[in-house]
Amino acid sequence: MAKDEVKQILIDGQLVGIIGLSDIIKNMIKSQKGKSDEEIKINLLNEIIVNNYVPQAAKDSYRKALLREFKIAQGLPLVEEPSQGLNITFLGIGCHRCNELENDVRDLISEMKIAANLNHITDLKELAKYGLLDSPALLINNKVLSVGEVPPKSKIRQWIIEAYNPTGKQY
């Protein structure tokens, strides 16, 4: 991956592009062995601020997100964090079924008047990190809900309601 390639990560419920993150993580894995999570967070932030602007008020959020990405890259377990908003991820190389699933979800959230962060991952290396054997796959708030099929819209609607229903409102 080129040093200037941008990787999007979730920081406080928002996708933020980080220049060179994949290379930074790859280069730091060996040097961070045996270090505490706090030390790793600080070291990662110090590396990314060389080529990325990080607002002072957001540094703690960036540290947490960077540590999460660092652990994901190594296949280490993550501490489950409460979700902020609705984050929907589609995994698939962009075939007809992948696009159908994404279009169904877009139609539903529009119809339901729900705001959501949508992310469609098509890069094979990124797809492999999820360890799923078929596509398309649907994740809502990082929970795998469907693999290898396009579920009926009624089922997708149910999953969206379960993941995001702060007021008990009927959709």
NORURCOR-V712394 format. One line per field, one symbol per residue. ss: DSSP state (@ for helix, = for strand, . for the rest). phi: phi as a letter, one per 40 degrees, with the letter a starting at -180 (. if undefined). burial: I if it has 24 or more other ideal C-beta (glycine too) atoms within 12 Angstrom, else O. A space follows every 10 residues. Layout:
ss->???
phi->???
burial->???
This chain:
ss->.....===== =..======. @@@@@@@@.. ......@@@@ @@@@@@@@.. .....@@@@@ @@@@@@@@@@ @@@@...... ......==== =....@@@@@ @@@@@@@@@@ @@....==== =..@@@@@@. ......==== ..=====... ..@@@@@@@@ @@@....... .
phi->.cdccbbcbc bfgbcbcbcg cccccdccdc ccdgccdccc dccccdcccc bbcbcdcbdc ccdccccdcc cccbgccbcc bccbgbbbbb bichcdcccc cccccdcccc ccfbcacbbb cbcccccccc gccaacbbbb fgbcbabgab ccdcccdccc cccaacbgcc b
burial->OOOOOOIIII IIOOOIOIII IIOIIOOIIO OIOOOOOOOI IIIIIOIIIO OIOIOOOOOO IIIIIIIIII OIIOOOOOOO OOOOOIIIII IIOOOOIIOI IIOIIOOIIO OIOIOIIIII IOOOOIIOOI OOOOIIIIII IIOOIIIOOI IOOOOIIOII OOIIOOOOOO O
